Amino acid sequence: MCLSGKEKLNAMLADVVGEISIKQKLIDELESSQKRLRAMRAHYEEKLCTLANKIRETELERDKVLANLGQCNTYAYKMERWRLVAGAFLRASIKEAMSHSLRMRSS
């Protein structure tokens, strides 16, 4: 079947319009993905900042406790307190890291 020049032009125009429509959808999806990525990055950076602040607070608390331990007289008392404080600090750190990991996975 032979198409006239006008029919060929209409067919080509329909192809171009279809391609433009597909490319516009791809652009829209890319823009949407970039928007989600920016939101996720902002959320991640906020959580990272919060975690850094918590670490800083925990370190200050640890230093304060250790300073108080330095005021105790007996070596055995110091060692027992150190063991308790270090254990509590380690458990809290692990719990926070696990909690943070779960929150990051669910985000």
C-alpha positions in Angstrom: 0.0 0.0 0.0 1.5 3.3 -1.0 1.0 6.3 1.2 0.8 9.8 -0.1 3.2 12.5 1.0 0.6 14.0 3.4 -0.1 10.5 4.9 3.6 9.9 5.4 4.0 13.3 7.0 1.1 12.6 9.3 2.5 9.2 10.3 5.9 10.7 10.9 4.3 13.5 13.0 2.4 10.9 15.0 5.7 9.0 15.7 7.4 12.2 16.8 4.5 13.2 19.1 4.6 9.7 20.6 8.3 9.9 21.2 7.9 13.3 22.8 5.2 12.0 25.1 7.5 9.1 26.2 10.4 11.4 26.8 8.2 13.8 28.8 7.1 10.9 31.0 10.7 9.9 31.5 11.6 13.5 32.4 8.7 13.6 34.9 9.9 10.4 36.5 13.4 11.6 36.7 12.3 14.9 38.3 10.2 12.9 40.8 13.2 10.6 41.6 15.4 13.6 42.1 12.9 15.2 44.5 12.6 12.0 46.5 16.4 11.7 46.5 16.8 15.2 47.9 14.2 14.5 50.6 15.9 11.3 51.6 19.3 13.0 51.7 18.0 15.8 53.9 16.4 13.2 56.2 19.6 11.2 56.3 21.7 14.2 57.0 19.3 15.3 59.8 19.5 11.8 61.4 23.3 11.8 61.0 23.5 15.2 62.8 21.2 13.9 65.5 23.3 10.8 66.0 26.5 12.9 66.1 25.0 15.1 68.8 23.9 12.0 70.8 27.5 10.6 70.5 28.9 13.9 71.7 26.5 14.0 74.6 27.3 10.4 75.5 31.0 11.1 75.4 30.6 14.1 77.7 28.6 12.0 80.1 31.2 9.3 80.0 34.0 11.8 80.6 32.0 13.2 83.6 31.5 9.8 85.0 35.1 8.9 84.5 36.1 12.2 86.3 33.9 11.2 89.2 35.5 7.8 89.2 38.9 9.5 89.6 37.7 11.0 92.9 37.1 7.6 94.4 39.8 6.3 96.8 40.1 2.5 96.3 41.5 0.8 93.2 38.9 -2.0 93.4 36.0 0.5 93.6 37.4 2.4 90.6 37.7 -0.8 88.6 34.2 -2.0 89.4 32.7 1.3 88.6 34.7 1.5 85.4 33.5 -2.0 84.4 29.8 -1.0 85.1 30.1 2.3 83.3 31.9 0.8 80.3 29.3 -2.0 80.1 26.4 0.4 80.3 28.0 2.6 77.7 28.6 -0.3 75.4 25.1 -1.6 75.7 23.6 1.9 75.1 25.8 2.4 72.1 24.9 -1.0 70.6 21.2 -0.4 71.3 21.3 3.1 69.6 23.3 1.8 66.6 20.8 -1.1 66.1 17.8 1.3 66.5 19.4 3.7 64.1 20.0 0.9 61.6 16.4 -0.3 61.8 15.1 3.3 61.3 17.4 3.8 58.3 16.2 0.5 56.8 12.5 1.5 57.2 13.0 5.0 55.8 
